[in-house]
Amino acid sequence: MLILPGHRKEISRARPDAEATTRVLIGNDFSEDVRTDRGWTGWWVQRMAWFAENGDILVLPVRPGEDLMEYITGLTGIRRNTLTVVVPPPHVGSEGTLSAARLSDPEFLATLEQAIADREVTHFSALWPDASVSRLARVLGVQEAMPGYGFVDQAGGVMVNSKSAFRTLAAGIGVPLSPGTVCTSHMAAEQGILDLLDGGPVIVKHDYLSGGHGNEVLTTGADFRPIGARRVITVDGRAEVRSYLKERWEWLSSSGRGKPIVERYVQDSSAFFAEFLISDGDVELTGDGELLSAPYAVGEIMPAQGLEPDLLDEIVEGGRKLAWALHAIGYRGVLCPDAIVTPEREVLFTEYNGRITGSTHIYGRIGKVAVGEGFGKDRVLLERVWPEGWHTPSFSAALTALEQAGLAYDPRSRTGVILTTAHDGNSGVMYCIAAEDIASAWEWDRKVKPLFARQPGS
């Protein structure tokens, strides 16, 4: 089993079986210390429900719909009526996320203690290893149940989700990187960019943003369509680089909370991940896949398909080396290093993510549990970010449309479309496709499009 390492509160509990133990799973998001764009994530963190086991307590920022909970537990085989969902009272500006204020709210703490009752908490973890979670464990007296408690309590979650910390660690232990530098100042960034520009385009990275949204590419040559970056900017000499940094430094440095990175940008590369679970005694490879961007993240293929075995081995072994380095300093939990494979077939690592990622529930629960033992052998998963221009009014509406079209996942054939998240409150639901091979998965995806793509003028 994949384990990670005025308003009234809401609690939903129905437990016909008296259980002596329980696990507490916290559906939080990026730390307030590193990102301020957190209020939209109430739907996204509900993916924590995929990891639930019988008798668990889920702490979520918003109440999940019963249609979502019944759907997920139906695929994972968990009894919905044994799960408890606790939602803290909202605080101003944090209704969609589990802020430190919400996790320390006295009314919430009393409700969570009531939910735990006299059961032993055997596991306590969160999507993101934030110090507010370790504080909650300490208040409840369950520090021993939280993997890597001491590391997280001293803001270790920031370190294992920082691109600058990744680059420092990777360079120190000899993991291959694209040429570049961590920028400790505006002047360091200027010189770092100029040192690289003569050799081709340069990517400038925000320390904490994800999915390509924190990346921009600078070039002295012709414009081109970037992959994994917001835009391409043409610059000519020191004065224009300095002007760019003057305009963008506040954003790039997250108002001083992070250190931007500059690296050689390698066009026409492919991106991959290898994910590990770091426990007290071991580093275990749990999954791998290919990352798809156009230009931002648009999906993943799991496991990776068609990559030369020796290159996949390089990605796995480099990732394992990073995982053992973090193991040595006390991190426990999921670690997902990312790498690119260049047109010259060179493997270069680009970042790591020390949290339960957007991949973990896909391969770890949908693949290994819902699809079963054939996952990675006779079945592959194509995960898709809801495409721009598609629309569905609700989770239930999306599921009904798939069922009526004969495209919904069928456990007997182990093929079809699986909805992977709650409705995003705007237009869509993320999904994945189980198929015999990747070509078949893309064919399924083409059949999904007419159900949700808006017609011109609609």
C-alpha positions as CSV (number, residue, x, y, z in Angstrom):
1,M,0.0,0.0,0.0
2,L,1.3,3.5,-0.9
3,I,1.3,5.6,2.3
4,L,2.3,9.0,2.5
5,P,4.6,8.9,4.7
6,G,-19.7,32.2,13.0
7,H,-19.2,29.4,10.5
8,R,-19.6,26.1,12.1
9,K,-17.1,23.3,11.5
10,E,-18.4,20.4,9.4
11,I,-18.0,16.8,10.3
12,S,-19.4,13.8,8.5
13,R,-19.0,10.5,10.3
14,A,-20.7,7.2,10.0
15,R,-18.8,4.3,11.5
16,P,-20.7,1.0,12.0
17,D,-17.5,-0.8,13.0
18,A,-15.6,0.1,16.2
19,E,-11.9,0.3,15.2
20,A,-9.1,0.6,17.7
21,T,-6.8,2.6,15.3
22,T,-7.1,5.3,12.7
23,R,-5.0,7.3,10.3
24,V,-5.3,11.1,9.9
25,L,-4.7,12.4,6.3
26,I,-4.5,16.2,5.8
27,G,-5.5,17.6,2.4
28,N,-3.5,20.7,2.4
29,D,-1.6,22.7,-0.2
30,F,1.6,24.7,-0.6
31,S,2.9,26.3,2.5
32,E,1.9,29.9,3.1
33,D,5.6,30.6,3.5
34,V,6.3,30.1,-0.2
35,R,3.1,30.8,-2.1
36,T,0.2,33.1,-1.9
37,D,-1.9,31.7,-4.8
38,R,-3.5,29.0,-2.6
39,G,-7.3,29.8,-2.3
40,W,-8.3,28.0,-5.5
41,T,-7.1,24.6,-4.4
42,G,-10.1,23.3,-2.4
43,W,-11.2,21.1,-5.3
44,W,-7.6,19.9,-6.1
45,V,-6.7,18.7,-2.6
46,Q,-9.8,16.4,-2.4
47,R,-7.6,13.9,-4.3
48,M,-6.5,12.9,-0.8
49,A,-9.6,10.7,-0.8
50,W,-7.9,8.3,-3.2
51,F,-5.5,7.4,-0.4
52,A,-8.1,6.6,2.2
53,E,-8.3,3.2,3.9
54,N,-11.1,1.9,6.0
55,G,-11.4,3.9,9.2
56,D,-9.4,6.9,8.1
57,I,-10.1,10.5,9.1
58,L,-9.7,13.1,6.2
59,V,-9.2,16.7,7.0
60,L,-10.1,18.8,4.0
61,P,-10.6,22.6,3.4
62,V,-14.1,22.1,1.9
63,R,-16.7,19.4,2.1
64,P,-16.3,16.9,-0.8
65,G,-19.4,15.9,-2.7
66,E,-20.9,12.5,-1.9
67,D,-20.9,11.7,-5.6
68,L,-17.1,12.1,-5.6
69,M,-16.6,10.1,-2.4
70,E,-18.8,7.3,-3.5
71,Y,-17.1,7.2,-6.9
72,I,-13.6,7.1,-5.4
73,T,-14.4,4.5,-2.8
74,G,-16.2,2.4,-5.3
75,L,-13.0,2.1,-7.4
76,T,-10.6,1.6,-4.4
77,G,-12.9,-0.9,-2.6
78,I,-13.0,1.2,0.6
79,R,-16.2,1.3,2.7
80,R,-17.4,4.9,2.5
81,N,-19.3,4.7,5.7
82,T,-16.1,4.0,7.7
83,L,-14.5,7.3,6.6
84,T,-14.7,10.5,8.6
85,V,-14.4,13.9,7.0
86,V,-13.6,17.0,9.1
87,V,-13.7,20.5,7.6
88,P,-12.4,23.3,9.9
89,P,-14.3,26.6,10.1
90,P,-13.2,29.0,7.4
91,H,-11.0,32.0,8.1
92,V,-10.9,35.1,6.0
93,G,-9.0,34.6,2.8
94,S,-8.5,30.9,3.4
95,E,-11.8,29.2,2.7
96,G,-10.3,27.1,-0.1
97,T,-7.2,25.9,1.7
98,L,-6.0,24.6,5.0
99,S,-4.2,27.6,6.4
100,A,-2.3,27.6,9.7
101,A,-5.1,29.5,11.2
102,R,-7.7,26.9,10.2
103,L,-5.5,24.0,11.4
104,S,-5.1,25.7,14.9
105,D,-8.7,26.7,15.3
106,P,-9.9,25.6,18.8
107,E,-13.3,24.5,17.5
108,F,-11.6,22.4,14.8
109,L,-9.2,20.8,17.3
110,A,-12.1,19.8,19.5
111,T,-13.9,18.3,16.6
112,L,-10.9,16.4,15.4
113,E,-10.2,15.0,18.9
114,Q,-13.8,13.9,19.0
115,A,-13.4,12.1,15.7
116,I,-10.3,10.3,16.9
117,A,-12.0,9.5,20.2
118,D,-10.1,6.7,22.0
119,R,-8.5,5.2,18.9
120,E,-4.8,5.1,18.4
121,V,-3.5,7.3,15.5
122,T,-1.1,5.0,13.7
123,H,-0.3,7.4,10.8
124,F,-0.5,11.2,10.4
125,S,0.5,12.9,7.2
126,A,-0.4,15.6,4.7
127,L,-0.3,16.3,1.0
128,W,2.4,19.0,1.7
129,P,4.8,18.6,4.6
130,D,4.1,21.9,6.2
131,A,5.1,23.0,9.7
132,S,1.4,23.8,10.5
133,V,0.8,20.1,10.1
134,S,3.6,19.1,12.5
135,R,2.2,21.7,15.0
136,L,-1.2,20.0,14.7
137,A,0.4,16.6,15.4
138,R,2.1,18.0,18.4
139,V,-1.2,19.6,19.8
140,L,-2.9,16.2,19.3
141,G,0.1,14.4,20.9
142,V,0.6,12.1,17.9
143,Q,4.1,13.2,16.8
144,E,5.3,9.6,16.7
145,A,2.7,8.8,14.0
146,M,4.0,11.5,11.7
147,P,6.8,10.3,9.4
148,G,9.7,12.8,9.5
149,Y,8.0,14.9,12.2
150,G,11.2,16.7,13.3
151,F,12.3,17.6,9.8
152,V,8.9,19.0,8.9
153,D,8.6,20.9,12.1
154,Q,11.7,22.9,11.3
155,A,10.4,24.0,7.9
156,G,11.9,21.1,6.0
157,G,8.9,21.1,3.6
158,V,10.2,24.3,2.1
159,M,13.6,22.7,1.4
160,V,12.2,19.6,-0.3
161,N,9.9,21.7,-2.5
162,S,12.5,24.4,-3.5
163,K,14.1,24.4,-6.9
164,S,17.1,26.3,-5.6
165,A,17.6,23.8,-2.7
166,F,17.3,21.0,-5.3
167,R,20.0,22.4,-7.5
168,T,22.3,22.9,-4.5
169,L,21.8,19.3,-3.4
170,A,22.0,17.8,-6.8
171,A,25.2,19.6,-7.7
172,G,26.7,18.6,-4.4
173,I,26.1,14.9,-4.8
174,G,26.9,14.8,-8.6
175,V,23.4,14.4,-10.1
176,P,23.6,15.7,-13.7
177,L,22.2,19.2,-14.3
178,S,21.8,21.6,-17.1
179,P,24.5,24.4,-16.8
180,G,23.2,27.2,-14.6
181,T,23.1,28.7,-11.2
182,V,21.0,29.6,-8.1
183,C,20.5,33.4,-8.1
184,T,21.0,34.8,-4.6
185,S,20.6,38.4,-5.9
186,H,19.5,40.5,-8.8
187,M,23.1,40.9,-9.8
188,A,23.8,37.2,-9.6
189,A,20.8,36.6,-11.9
190,E,22.0,39.1,-14.4
191,Q,25.5,37.6,-14.7
192,G,24.2,34.1,-14.7
193,I,21.9,34.8,-17.6
194,L,24.7,36.6,-19.6
195,D,27.1,33.7,-18.9
196,L,24.6,31.3,-20.6
197,L,23.0,33.4,-23.4
198,D,25.9,33.1,-25.8
199,G,25.3,29.3,-25.9
200,G,21.5,29.5,-26.6
201,P,18.2,30.1,-24.8
202,V,18.1,30.4,-21.0
203,I,15.2,29.4,-18.8
204,V,14.6,31.5,-15.7
205,K,12.7,29.6,-12.9
206,H,10.6,30.7,-10.0
207,D,11.6,28.8,-6.9
208,Y,8.2,27.4,-6.0
209,L,5.7,27.6,-8.8
210,S,4.8,24.4,-10.7
211,G,3.6,23.1,-14.0
212,G,5.7,25.5,-16.0
213,H,3.8,28.5,-14.7
214,G,6.9,29.8,-13.0
215,N,9.3,29.6,-15.9
216,E,10.3,32.1,-18.6
217,V,12.8,31.7,-21.5
218,L,15.2,34.4,-22.6
219,T,16.9,34.2,-26.0
220,T,19.0,36.4,-28.3
221,G,17.8,34.5,-31.4
222,A,14.5,34.0,-33.1
223,D,11.3,33.6,-31.1
224,F,9.9,30.0,-30.7
225,R,7.1,28.3,-28.9
226,P,8.3,27.2,-25.5
227,I,7.5,23.9,-23.7
228,G,7.3,24.1,-19.9
229,A,7.5,27.9,-19.7
230,R,5.1,30.9,-19.8
231,R,6.8,32.8,-22.7
232,V,9.9,33.5,-24.7
233,I,11.5,36.9,-24.4
234,T,14.1,38.2,-26.9
235,V,16.9,40.2,-25.2
236,D,20.0,41.9,-26.6
237,G,22.9,42.5,-24.2
238,R,23.3,43.4,-20.6
239,A,21.0,46.4,-20.6
240,E,18.0,44.4,-21.8
241,V,18.7,41.6,-19.4
242,R,18.9,44.1,-16.6
243,S,15.7,45.7,-17.7
244,Y,13.9,42.3,-17.8
245,L,15.1,41.5,-14.2
246,K,14.0,44.9,-12.9
247,E,10.6,44.3,-14.3
248,R,10.3,40.7,-13.2
249,W,12.4,40.3,-10.0
250,E,9.6,40.8,-7.5
251,W,7.6,38.0,-9.2
252,L,10.6,35.7,-9.9
253,S,11.8,35.9,-6.3
254,S,8.3,35.6,-4.8
255,S,8.8,39.0,-3.0
256,G,12.0,37.7,-1.5
257,R,10.7,34.3,-0.4
258,G,12.7,32.3,-2.9
259,K,15.8,32.3,-5.0
260,P,15.3,32.2,-8.8
261,I,17.3,29.7,-10.9
262,V,18.8,30.3,-14.4
263,E,19.7,27.3,-16.6
264,R,20.5,26.4,-20.2
265,Y,17.2,25.7,-21.9
266,V,17.4,22.6,-24.1
267,Q,14.8,22.7,-26.9
268,D,13.0,19.6,-28.1
269,S,13.6,17.6,-24.9
270,S,11.2,15.2,-23.3
271,A,10.4,15.3,-19.6
272,F,10.1,12.3,-17.2
273,F,9.7,11.6,-13.5
274,A,10.6,8.8,-11.1
275,E,8.8,8.9,-7.7
276,F,10.0,7.4,-4.5
277,L,8.7,6.7,-1.0
278,I,11.3,7.5,1.7
279,S,10.7,5.6,4.9
280,D,12.9,5.1,8.0
281,G,14.6,2.1,6.6
282,D,14.4,2.3,2.8
283,V,14.0,4.3,-0.4
284,E,11.4,2.6,-2.6
285,L,10.7,3.4,-6.3
286,T,6.9,3.7,-6.5
287,G,6.3,4.9,-10.0
288,D,7.5,6.6,-13.2
289,G,6.1,8.4,-16.2
290,E,6.4,11.0,-18.9
291,L,5.4,14.6,-18.3
292,L,3.5,16.3,-21.2
293,S,3.4,20.1,-21.6
294,A,2.0,22.4,-24.3
295,P,3.4,24.8,-23.0
296,Y,2.1,24.2,-19.5
297,A,1.5,20.8,-18.0
298,V,-1.3,19.0,-20.0
299,G,-0.9,15.4,-18.8
300,E,1.2,12.4,-18.0
301,I,1.8,8.9,-19.3
302,M,2.3,6.3,-16.6
303,P,4.4,4.3,-16.6
304,A,6.9,5.9,-19.1
305,Q,6.5,4.4,-22.6
306,G,9.1,4.0,-25.3
307,L,12.0,5.4,-23.4
308,E,15.3,3.5,-23.8
309,P,15.8,1.2,-20.8
310,D,19.3,2.7,-20.1
311,L,17.9,6.2,-20.0
312,L,15.1,5.2,-17.7
313,D,17.7,3.5,-15.4
314,E,19.7,6.8,-15.4
315,I,16.5,8.7,-14.3
316,V,15.7,6.2,-11.6
317,E,19.2,5.9,-10.2
318,G,19.7,9.7,-10.2
319,G,16.4,10.1,-8.4
320,R,17.3,7.4,-5.9
321,K,20.6,9.2,-5.2
322,L,18.6,12.4,-4.4
323,A,16.2,10.4,-2.3
324,W,18.9,8.9,-0.2
325,A,20.5,12.3,0.4
326,L,17.2,13.6,1.7
327,H,16.8,10.4,3.8
328,A,20.1,11.2,5.5
329,I,18.8,14.6,6.7
330,G,15.5,13.3,8.0
331,Y,12.9,13.7,5.2
332,R,10.3,11.0,5.2
333,G,7.6,10.8,2.5
334,V,7.1,11.0,-1.2
335,L,9.9,12.5,-3.4
336,C,9.5,13.0,-7.1
337,P,12.6,14.1,-9.0
338,D,12.0,15.3,-12.6
339,A,14.4,15.1,-15.5
340,I,14.6,15.9,-19.2
341,V,16.1,13.7,-21.9
342,T,17.7,15.9,-24.5
343,P,17.7,15.3,-28.3
344,E,21.3,14.0,-27.8
345,R,19.9,11.5,-25.3
346,E,21.5,13.1,-22.3
347,V,19.6,12.9,-18.9
348,L,19.5,16.2,-17.0
349,F,17.6,16.6,-13.7
350,T,15.5,19.7,-13.4
351,E,13.8,19.7,-9.9
352,Y,12.3,17.6,-7.2
353,N,9.0,17.7,-5.3
354,G,8.9,16.5,-1.7
355,R,5.2,16.0,-1.4
356,I,2.3,13.9,-2.6
357,T,2.3,15.0,-6.2
358,G,-0.4,15.2,-8.9
359,S,1.0,11.8,-10.1
360,T,0.9,9.9,-6.9
361,H,-2.8,9.1,-6.8
362,I,-2.8,8.3,-10.5
363,Y,-0.3,5.5,-10.5
364,G,-0.4,4.6,-6.8
365,R,-4.1,4.2,-6.3
366,I,-5.9,4.3,-9.7
367,G,-3.2,2.3,-11.4
368,K,-2.2,-0.1,-8.7
369,V,-5.5,-0.5,-6.9
370,A,-8.4,0.3,-9.3
371,V,-6.7,-1.1,-12.5
372,G,-4.8,-3.7,-10.5
373,E,-1.9,-6.0,-11.1
374,G,-2.0,-5.4,-14.9
375,F,-1.1,-1.8,-14.5
376,G,2.2,-1.2,-16.3
377,K,2.0,-4.6,-18.0
378,D,-1.1,-4.8,-20.1
379,R,-2.5,-1.4,-19.1
380,V,-1.2,2.1,-19.3
381,L,-2.6,5.3,-17.9
382,L,-2.9,8.6,-19.8
383,E,-3.6,11.4,-17.3
384,R,-5.1,14.6,-18.7
385,V,-5.4,18.2,-17.4
386,W,-8.9,19.4,-18.3
387,P,-8.4,21.1,-21.7
388,E,-9.1,24.8,-22.1
389,G,-12.4,25.4,-23.9
390,W,-14.0,22.2,-22.5
391,H,-16.9,22.5,-20.1
392,T,-19.0,20.4,-17.7
393,P,-21.2,21.9,-14.9
394,S,-20.4,19.3,-12.2
395,F,-18.6,16.1,-11.3
396,S,-21.9,14.1,-11.7
397,A,-22.6,15.7,-15.1
398,A,-19.2,14.7,-16.3
399,L,-19.6,11.1,-15.1
400,T,-23.1,10.8,-16.6
401,A,-21.8,12.0,-19.9
402,L,-19.1,9.4,-19.9
403,E,-21.4,6.6,-18.9
404,Q,-24.0,7.5,-21.6
405,A,-21.3,7.6,-24.2
406,G,-19.9,4.2,-23.1
407,L,-16.6,5.7,-22.2
408,A,-16.6,5.4,-18.4
409,Y,-14.1,3.1,-16.9
410,D,-15.2,-0.6,-16.9
411,P,-13.6,-2.7,-14.1
412,R,-14.3,-5.9,-16.2
413,S,-12.3,-4.7,-19.2
414,R,-10.0,-2.5,-17.1
415,T,-10.3,0.2,-19.8
416,G,-12.1,3.6,-20.0
417,V,-12.1,7.1,-18.5
418,I,-11.6,7.7,-14.8
419,L,-12.4,11.0,-13.2
420,T,-9.5,11.8,-10.9
421,T,-10.5,15.0,-9.0
422,A,-13.5,17.0,-7.8
423,H,-15.1,19.6,-10.2
424,D,-12.8,22.6,-10.3
425,G,-15.7,25.0,-9.6
426,N,-15.3,26.5,-13.1
427,S,-15.4,24.3,-16.1
428,G,-14.0,20.8,-15.6
429,V,-12.7,17.7,-13.9
430,M,-9.3,16.2,-14.4
431,Y,-9.3,12.6,-15.7
432,C,-7.2,9.7,-16.8
433,I,-7.7,6.9,-19.3
434,A,-6.8,3.2,-18.8
435,A,-6.0,1.5,-22.0
436,E,-4.0,-1.4,-23.5
437,D,-1.4,0.9,-24.9
438,I,-0.7,4.6,-25.3
439,A,-2.1,4.7,-28.9
440,S,-5.4,3.3,-27.7
441,A,-5.4,5.8,-24.8
442,W,-5.1,8.7,-27.2
443,E,-7.9,7.2,-29.3
444,W,-10.1,7.1,-26.1
445,D,-9.2,10.7,-25.5
446,R,-10.3,11.8,-29.0
447,K,-13.7,10.2,-28.2
448,V,-14.0,12.2,-25.0
449,K,-13.5,15.6,-26.7
450,P,-17.0,15.8,-28.4
451,L,-18.7,15.4,-25.0
452,F,-17.2,18.5,-23.4
453,A,-15.6,20.7,-26.1
454,R,-17.6,23.9,-26.6
455,Q,-18.7,24.5,-30.1
456,P,-17.9,27.8,-31.7
457,G,-20.4,30.5,-30.6
458,S,-21.8,28.3,-27.8
